[in-house]
Amino acid sequence: MPGRASSSQTLQYVGAIAAAIGVIGYVVFGWRFGETDATIPFIVGALGAAIAIGWTLYHRMS
């Protein structure tokens, strides 16, 4: 796959899910990521970042 930075299937699935949530949120729900009054997109992004950081720390500690 061109541009693939990792061979981890888990990471690829998480990236695909995050992209799908972003596209569906933008198209279906009208979310605009980066706006100052967009609470739900902020929560979705913060949750994704927290999961990514937690996953990385978990793998580095074990």
Secondary structure by P-SEA (a helix, b strand, c coil): ccccccccaaaaaaaaaaaaaaaaaaccccccccccccaaaaaaaaaaaaaaaaaaaaaaac
